[in-house]
Amino acid sequence: MEQMEQIVDHVEARVRALGENEVSTNLIGEYVMEDLKDVDEISYIRFASVYRQFKDMSVFLKELQEIVEKANEPEDEAKK
């Protein structure tokens, strides 16, 4: 629950920092996905599969492959 609140707070801060009266839901969704990817890969995939409405298995597999590659990077490379 605490992690979820942190994600909400972080996304809200990023949106407010834009200084815009209106922000697209697409941008908010991308912010959420960025934070989820760093916190919980399974939650990220679940959110992304609904948010991006994967209609093609190859797109879904590409997302999974990117996560696997990131997880396998040496620690110094992952921090970049």
Helices and strands as residue ranges (DSSP letters): H 2-17, H 25-39, H 41-51, H 57-72, H 75-78
